[in-house]
Amino acid sequence: MRSKRIFTIDPLTAKDLDDALSIEKISDHIYEIGVHIADVSYFVTQGTSLDHEAQKRCTSTYFVHRVYPMLPRLLCERLCSLNPQVDRLAYSIFFRMDIRTGTLDETHQPRIQRSVIRSCAKWHYGLVQQILNREIMEESQLPDNMKPLGQTFEDMVADCFLMNEIAQKRRGQRLEAGSVMFMNREFNFTLDKETKYPFEYNEAEKMQSKSLVEEYMLLANVLVAKYLFKYCKDKTVLRAHNDIAADKKERLQEFFGKVGVQGIDLTNAQTLSKSMEQLKESESTETMNVLNRKFLTCLTQAKYLTVEERDPEEYLHYGLNFPIYTHFTSPIRRYADLLVHRLLTISLKEQERTREMIEAIDYAAYADLCSEKSLNARKAGRDCQRLFHCLLLKERGPRVVEALLFDLDAQSISLYIEEINIHTTLKLKDDPRIESTEYFGEGTELAVACSLAKPQVCT
């Protein structure tokens, strides 16, 4: 597929290019989407020294000022990365979609195959968004390193508009079906090029170009999960996200009653999603912010697992409201995706004999390891964020900022500091300045008696 019009859309500074996209017209309303993922499994084979090193990390760790990659940079930035104008090994999944509705064409089965691709250009979210906004209309407006080779700029622009139209309709359907959209926000530090110290912290721009890519990655992950489940059965490696725990649902309902919010149905992800959408029409932005933050503190942690003898409810993805889901699209930076690629290789070759061929491999242990390492990496990333906030505060000096109080009791106050995108809990009992606390208004108001005669810094 070296001559096929395939290109990448990533963050501006990305070096490890996992995924690329293509689109081809099949009939008046049907288009074939191609999702092409770097074939890392060709280079990192089971049981090798390189494989053991990758298992020690299981994920790339993203800090504010640098990335600690899971794989050597020779692989993740060069040999595996889907860089433009060079042949690269990939796993490609093709599926057909109706541009009128954004739905899958169920009359045509998705096909998955190993491939050799040659990306015609490395584009980024900001550039594609400018194209979608019609701010960039001519190839002469592009930097030289982003001009396509072997394909025309006009064809690539047309591809972007077609893929975006289908993706946004698909997104609308997904949300209507119950994918829960909490108001997560993305912020970025701006660093000094020499010292790497921060001097700005701003919210990232929301762009359709990001959701364009996201929708196809989500769909590819679902289709691969279904394919693997057919052949790998109980050893299928999935990404699961459990429902909110029953005791937390009870506390949430109590909280809603205290703040005077009615009509939130916590039965499942779909009922919750619809409830939240309806509330947006009647409640203030401030109230929705409080509810959003409270929900985020009650969600379970997503994890990797194998199907084994679990009930379907135990391996669904609650947040996305997908009955089955895996991670296939980022094998350069996630070991779980690499495992999925290996299972795909066996499944494509062995078909019905796949389950017998993988009997001796303990994929459940691999899944647990990936979950543990992924959690540790995210925690390290959050800790690094806090450190850089401290560096920025040190540079700017003390500041007074507004915070959203979204929960309280006699022992603590839960806050979201919007300006720096941080949740924090003030533990009143640990603060020597606090003399007493008392509830009022059925637990929605708290009086705090404190002594400031000797100010102290509390962490």
C-alpha positions in Angstrom: 0.0 0.0 0.0 2.9 2.3 -0.6 1.0 4.3 -3.2 -2.2 4.7 -1.1 -2.9 8.2 0.3 -2.2 7.7 4.0 -1.1 10.4 6.4 -0.6 11.1 10.1 -2.4 13.7 12.3 -0.7 14.1 15.7 0.3 16.8 18.2 2.8 19.3 16.8 5.8 18.0 18.8 5.0 14.3 18.4 7.9 12.1 17.4 6.5 8.6 18.0 3.8 8.4 15.3 1.7 5.3 16.1 -1.3 5.8 13.8 -2.2 7.1 10.3 -5.5 7.4 8.4 -6.9 6.9 4.9 -10.3 7.2 3.3 -11.6 5.8 0.0 -15.0 6.2 -1.7 -16.8 3.0 -2.3 -20.2 4.2 -3.5 -22.4 7.3 -3.3 -22.7 7.2 0.5 -20.2 4.5 1.6 -16.5 5.2 2.4 -13.8 2.9 3.5 -11.8 4.2 6.4 -8.3 2.8 7.0 -6.6 2.9 10.4 -2.9 2.1 10.1 -1.0 1.3 13.3 2.8 0.8 13.6 3.7 -2.9 13.7 5.9 -2.8 16.7 5.5 -6.6 17.2 7.7 -7.2 14.2 10.7 -5.6 16.1 9.9 -6.6 19.7 9.3 -10.3 19.7 8.2 -12.4 22.6 10.9 -13.4 25.1 13.7 -11.4 23.8 15.9 -9.0 25.8 14.2 -6.1 24.2 10.8 -7.5 25.2 11.9 -7.9 28.8 13.1 -4.3 28.9 9.7 -3.1 27.5 7.9 -5.1 30.2 9.9 -3.3 32.9 8.2 -0.1 31.8 5.0 -1.3 30.0 4.3 2.3 29.0 6.0 5.5 28.0 5.9 8.1 30.8 5.0 11.6 29.9 6.4 14.4 32.0 6.0 18.1 31.4 9.5 18.6 30.2 10.3 15.2 28.6 9.2 11.7 27.7 10.7 8.5 29.0 9.8 6.1 26.2 8.9 2.5 26.6 11.2 1.5 23.7 14.6 2.7 22.6 14.3 5.9 20.6 15.8 4.2 17.5 12.6 2.2 17.4 9.9 4.6 18.8 11.1 7.6 16.8 12.5 6.0 13.7 12.1 2.4 12.7 8.5 1.9 14.1 7.3 5.5 13.8 5.1 6.1 10.7 7.3 8.9 9.5 6.6 10.5 6.1 8.2 9.3 2.8 9.6 6.1 4.2 8.3 2.5 4.1 6.9 1.4 7.4 5.4 -1.9 8.7 1.9 -1.6 9.9 -1.3 -3.3 11.0 -4.2 -1.9 9.0 -7.9 -2.3 9.7 -10.4 -1.2 7.1 -14.1 -0.6 7.8 -16.9 0.9 5.8 -19.0 3.8 7.0 -22.1 5.6 5.7 -21.4 9.3 5.4 -25.1 10.2 5.8 -25.3 8.7 9.4 -21.8 8.0 10.6 -22.7 4.4 11.1 -20.8 1.2 10.2 -21.8 -0.5 7.0 -22.9 -3.8 8.6 -23.1 -5.5 5.1 -19.3 -5.5 4.9 -17.1 -7.1 7.4 -14.0 -5.2 8.6 -10.7 -6.6 7.4 -7.4 -6.6 9.3 -4.1 -7.2 7.7 -0.4 -6.7 8.0 0.8 -4.0 5.6 3.6 -1.9 4.3 2.6 1.8 4.1 4.3 5.0 3.1 2.8 8.1 4.7 2.7 11.0 2.3 2.8 13.7 5.0 3.1 14.4 8.7 0.3 16.8 9.7 -0.7 18.0 13.1 -4.0 18.9 14.9 -3.5 22.6 14.6 -2.8 22.4 10.8 -5.8 20.2 10.1 -8.0 22.4 12.2 -6.9 25.4 10.1 -7.9 23.4 7.0 -11.3 22.5 8.5 -11.8 26.2 9.3 -10.8 27.1 5.7 -7.9 29.2 7.0 -5.5 27.2 4.9 -6.7 26.6 1.4 -3.5 26.4 -0.7 -0.4 24.2 -0.5 1.8 27.4 -0.6 0.5 28.2 2.9 2.2 25.0 4.3 5.7 24.8 5.7 7.9 22.8 3.3 8.2 19.9 5.7 4.4 19.4 5.7 3.8 19.5 2.0 2.7 16.1 0.6 4.9 14.1 -1.7 3.3 11.7 -4.2 -0.2 13.0 -3.4 -1.9 16.3 -4.1 -2.7 18.8 -1.4 -6.3 19.2 -2.7 -6.9 15.4 -2.3 -5.6 15.4 1.2 -7.8 18.4 2.1 -10.8 16.6 0.7 -9.9 13.6 2.8 -9.8 15.7 5.9 -13.3 17.1 5.3 -14.8 13.7 4.5 -13.2 12.0 7.5 -14.3 14.8 9.8 -17.9 14.7 8.6 -18.2 11.0 9.2 -16.3 11.2 12.5 -18.5 14.0 14.0 -21.6 12.1 13.1 -20.1 9.0 14.6 -19.3 11.0 17.8 -22.8 12.3 18.0 -24.1 8.7 17.9 -21.7 7.5 20.4 -22.7 10.2 22.9 -26.3 9.5 22.3 -25.8 5.8 22.9 -24.4 6.6 26.4 -20.7 7.4 26.3 -20.2 9.6 29.3 -18.7 13.0 28.6 -17.3 14.5 31.8 -15.9 17.9 31.3 -12.2 17.0 31.4 -10.0 19.8 30.3 -6.5 19.7 28.9 -3.9 22.2 30.0 -0.3 22.8 28.8 2.8 24.4 30.3 4.9 26.7 28.1 8.6 26.1 28.9 11.7 28.2 28.5 13.7 26.6 25.7 17.0 26.8 27.5 16.1 26.2 31.2 13.0 24.1 30.7 11.4 26.1 33.5 7.7 27.0 33.0 6.6 30.6 32.4 2.9 30.0 31.3 0.1 27.5 31.9 -2.9 27.7 29.6 -5.9 25.6 28.6 -5.4 23.7 25.3 -7.6 24.6 22.4 -10.5 22.3 21.8 -10.3 21.2 18.2 -12.5 19.0 16.0 -9.3 17.6 14.4 -8.6 15.8 17.7 -12.0 14.2 17.8 -11.6 13.3 14.2 -8.7 11.1 15.0 -10.1 9.9 18.3 -13.3 8.5 16.9 -11.5 6.3 14.4 -9.1 5.1 17.0 -12.0 4.2 19.4 -13.8 2.4 16.6 -10.7 0.5 15.6 -10.1 -0.6 19.2 -13.7 -1.9 19.4 -13.5 -3.8 16.1 -10.2 -5.4 17.0 -11.6 -6.4 20.4 -14.5 -8.2 18.8 -12.2 -10.0 16.3 -9.9 -11.2 19.1 -12.8 -12.3 21.3 -13.9 -14.6 18.4 -10.6 -16.5 18.3 -8.8 -15.9 21.6 -12.0 -16.3 23.7 -11.1 -16.3 27.5 -7.6 -15.1 26.9 -8.6 -11.9 25.0 -6.8 -8.9 26.4 -9.2 -6.0 27.0 -9.4 -2.5 28.5 -12.2 -2.5 31.1 -13.8 0.2 33.1 -16.3 -0.9 35.8 -19.5 0.9 36.8 -19.4 3.2 39.8 -19.4 1.1 43.0 -22.8 0.7 44.7 -21.7 2.4 47.9 -20.5 5.4 45.9 -23.7 5.6 44.0 -25.5 5.8 47.4 -23.3 8.7 48.5 -23.8 10.4 45.2 -27.5 10.3 45.5 -27.2 11.7 49.1 -25.0 14.5 47.7 -27.5 15.3 44.9 -30.3 15.6 47.5 -28.2 18.0 49.6 -27.4 20.3 46.7 -31.0 20.1 45.5 -30.4 18.3 42.2 -33.0 15.9 40.9 -33.4 13.5 38.1 -29.9 11.9 37.8 -30.3 8.2 37.0 -27.2 6.2 37.9 -28.6 2.8 36.6 -25.9 2.6 33.9 -23.7 4.8 31.6 -26.5 5.5 29.2 -29.0 6.7 31.8 -26.4 8.8 33.4 -25.3 10.4 30.1 -28.9 11.3 29.2 -29.5 12.7 32.7 -26.5 14.9 32.5 -27.5 16.2 29.1 -31.0 17.1 30.4 -29.5 18.8 33.4 -27.4 21.1 31.2 -30.7 22.7 30.0 -31.9 23.6 33.5 -28.9 23.9 35.8 -26.3 26.6 36.0 -22.7 26.2 34.8 -21.6 26.3 38.4 -23.9 23.5 39.4 -22.7 21.4 36.4 -19.1 22.0 37.4 -19.8 20.8 40.9 -21.5 17.6 39.6 -18.8 17.0 37.1 -16.0 17.2 39.7 -18.0 15.0 42.2 -18.5 12.3 39.5 -14.8 12.3 38.6 -13.8 11.5 42.2 -16.2 8.5 42.2 -15.2 6.8 39.0 -13.3 3.5 39.2 -9.9 3.1 37.6 -9.8 1.6 34.1 -7.6 -1.5 33.9 -6.4 -4.3 31.6 -7.7 -7.8 32.1 -8.5 -11.0 30.2 -12.0 -12.3 29.7 -11.5 -15.6 31.6 -14.9 -16.7 33.0 -16.1 -13.2 33.7 -19.6 -12.0 33.1 -19.9 -9.4 30.3 -20.7 -6.7 32.9 -17.2 -7.3 34.4 -15.3 -6.4 31.2 -17.3 -3.7 29.6 -16.1 -0.1 29.4 -18.4 2.0 31.5 -17.1 5.4 30.5 -17.4 4.8 26.8 -20.4 2.5 27.2 -18.8 -0.2 25.0 -19.6 -3.8 25.7 -16.1 -4.8 24.6 -13.0 -2.7 24.1 -9.2 -3.1 23.9 -6.1 -1.0 23.2 -4.7 -1.6 19.7 -3.7 1.8 18.4 -0.6 2.8 20.4 1.9 0.0 20.5 4.9 2.3 20.5 4.0 3.6 23.9 1.8 0.9 25.5 2.8 -2.7 26.1 -0.8 -3.8 26.2 -1.2 -2.8 22.6 1.9 -4.8 21.7 0.2 -7.8 23.3 -2.9 -7.2 21.2 -0.8 -7.1 18.1 0.8 -10.4 18.9 -2.6 -12.0 19.5 -3.8 -10.5 16.2 -0.8 -12.1 14.4 -1.7 -15.5 15.8 -5.4 -15.1 15.2 -5.0 -14.1 11.6 -2.8 -17.1 10.9 -4.4 -19.8 13.0 -8.1 -18.7 13.1 -10.0 -21.4 15.0 -6.8 -23.0 16.3 -5.7 -19.7 18.0 -7.0 -20.6 21.5 -5.1 -23.8 21.5 -1.9 -22.1 20.3 -1.9 -19.5 23.2 -2.8 -21.9 26.0 0.6 -21.8 27.7 0.8 -17.9 27.9 -0.5 -16.2 31.0 -2.0 -13.1 29.5 -3.8 -12.3 32.7 -0.5 -11.8 34.4 0.6 -9.5 31.6 -2.7 -7.5 31.9 -2.2 -7.0 35.6 1.4 -5.8 35.0 0.3 -3.4 32.4 -2.4 -2.0 34.7 0.1 -1.5 37.5 2.7 0.2 35.4 0.1 2.4 33.6 -1.2 3.6 36.9 2.3 4.3 38.2 3.2 6.3 35.0 0.0 8.4 35.3 0.7 9.1 39.0 4.3 10.1 38.1 3.0 12.4 35.4 0.5 14.1 37.8 3.3 14.5 40.4 5.5 16.2 37.7 2.6 18.5 36.9 2.4 19.6 40.5 6.1 20.1 40.7 6.0 22.4 37.7 3.1 24.3 39.2 5.3 24.9 42.2 8.1 26.2 40.0 5.7 28.5 38.2 4.3 29.7 41.6 7.9 30.3 42.8 8.6 32.4 39.7 5.3 34.4 39.9 5.0 34.7 43.6 2.0 33.9 45.8 -1.4 34.3 44.2 -5.0 34.3 45.3 -7.2 32.2 43.0 -10.8 31.1 42.9 -11.6 27.5 43.7 -14.6 25.3 43.2 -15.8 23.6 46.4 -17.5 20.4 45.4 -17.7 18.4 48.6 -17.2 18.8 52.3 -17.6 17.1 55.7 -16.4 17.7 59.2 -12.9 16.5 58.4 -12.1 17.9 55.0 -12.9 20.2 52.1 -12.6 19.0 48.4 -11.6 21.7 46.0 -11.0 22.0 42.3 -8.6 24.9 41.4 -9.7 25.7 37.9 -6.8 28.0 37.0 -4.3 25.2 37.5 -6.6 22.2 36.8 -5.9 20.5 40.1 -8.1 18.6 42.6 -7.0 19.0 46.2 -8.4 18.0 49.6 -7.8 20.2 52.6 -7.7 18.0 55.7 -9.0 20.2 58.5 -8.1 17.9 61.3 -4.5 18.0 60.3 -4.3 21.8 60.2 -3.1 23.2 63.6 -4.9 26.5 62.9 -8.3 24.8 63.0 -9.9 24.9 66.4 -13.4 23.4 65.6 -15.8 22.7 62.8 -19.6 22.5 62.8 -22.2 21.5 60.1 -25.2 23.6 59.1 -27.8 23.3 56.5 -28.0 19.5 56.4 -24.3 19.1 55.6 -24.1 21.8 52.9 -22.6 24.5 55.1 -19.6 24.3 57.3 -18.4 26.8 60.0 -14.7 26.7 60.8 -13.3 28.3 63.8 -9.6 29.0 63.4 -6.7 30.9 65.0 -4.4 32.9 62.8 -2.2 34.3 65.6 0.7 32.2 64.3 0.2 31.6 60.6 1.6 28.3 59.4 2.1 26.8 56.0 0.1 23.6 55.6 0.7 21.1 52.8 
